[in-house]
């Protein structure tokens, strides 16, 4: 009987001495990128999408106004911004995410992502000359690393990561805290 009493006291002590921190109580410093608002660049993107990039998809998109958002951000430390675009039309989005593009300032496609979810964290860490990207897919944090000047096109196929968000990381496409301007083509 004494052993049970002592066990009960030990269990109670353990329960009350443990600190219960919920996810809401844990603060992670997050830097939200300033939304890119550039109507001149948007006009150039509209022309690019309408006359070059989506020619094969035009029959599926005929008559629709296609929403998109973008951020200008230097992902490879060359001093020139890349254009990170999120396409928001149902043709480009599904339950696993949306299509995202990375373009250079000459509107050349650097990368296309299928099934990527926002928000996206642009890590301060660089690998292979490019910033590491962090996103969630299938309920897991994914570390998207550029190899041979290409990021993997489907984050769901990337192994889960335990990388921690750092105060110098920048979050883009954060709809709740700082929604991006939506353009249409």
Secondary structure as the mmCIF struct_conf table of DSSP 4:
data_model
#
loop_
_struct_conf.conf_type_id
_struct_conf.id
_struct_conf.beg_label_comp_id
_struct_conf.beg_label_asym_id
_struct_conf.beg_label_seq_id
_struct_conf.end_label_comp_id
_struct_conf.end_label_asym_id
_struct_conf.end_label_seq_id
HELX_RH_AL_P HELX_RH_AL_P1 UNK A 2 UNK A 17
BEND BEND1 UNK A 18 UNK A 18
HELX_RH_3T_P HELX_RH_3T_P1 UNK A 23 UNK A 25
STRN STRN1 UNK A 31 UNK A 32
HELX_LH_PP_P HELX_LH_PP_P1 UNK A 33 UNK A 36
HELX_RH_AL_P HELX_RH_AL_P2 UNK A 39 UNK A 48
HELX_RH_PI_P HELX_RH_PI_P1 UNK A 49 UNK A 53
TURN_TY1_P TURN_TY1_P1 UNK A 54 UNK A 57
HELX_RH_AL_P HELX_RH_AL_P3 UNK A 58 UNK A 61
TURN_TY1_P TURN_TY1_P2 UNK A 62 UNK A 63
HELX_LH_PP_P HELX_LH_PP_P2 UNK A 64 UNK A 66
STRN STRN2 UNK A 67 UNK A 73
BEND BEND2 UNK A 75 UNK A 80
STRN STRN3 UNK A 82 UNK A 87
BEND BEND3 UNK A 89 UNK A 89
TURN_TY1_P TURN_TY1_P3 UNK A 90 UNK A 92
STRN STRN4 UNK A 93 UNK A 94
TURN_TY1_P TURN_TY1_P4 UNK A 95 UNK A 96
STRN STRN5 UNK A 97 UNK A 103
TURN_TY1_P TURN_TY1_P5 UNK A 105 UNK A 106
STRN STRN6 UNK A 109 UNK A 116
BEND BEND4 UNK A 118 UNK A 118
STRN STRN7 UNK A 120 UNK A 127
TURN_TY1_P TURN_TY1_P6 UNK A 128 UNK A 129
STRN STRN8 UNK A 130 UNK A 137
TURN_TY1_P TURN_TY1_P7 UNK A 138 UNK A 139
STRN STRN9 UNK A 140 UNK A 144
STRN STRN10 UNK A 147 UNK A 147
TURN_TY1_P TURN_TY1_P8 UNK A 148 UNK A 149
STRN STRN11 UNK A 150 UNK A 150
BEND BEND5 UNK A 153 UNK A 153
STRN STRN12 UNK A 154 UNK A 154
HELX_RH_3T_P HELX_RH_3T_P2 UNK A 155 UNK A 157
BEND BEND6 UNK A 158 UNK A 158
HELX_LH_PP_P HELX_LH_PP_P3 UNK A 159 UNK A 159
STRN STRN13 UNK A 160 UNK A 160
HELX_LH_PP_P HELX_LH_PP_P4 UNK A 163 UNK A 165
TURN_TY1_P TURN_TY1_P9 UNK A 167 UNK A 168
STRN STRN14 UNK A 170 UNK A 172
BEND BEND7 UNK A 173 UNK A 173
TURN_TY1_P TURN_TY1_P10 UNK A 175 UNK A 177
BEND BEND8 UNK A 178 UNK A 178
HELX_LH_PP_P HELX_LH_PP_P5 UNK A 179 UNK A 182
STRN STRN15 UNK A 183 UNK A 184
#
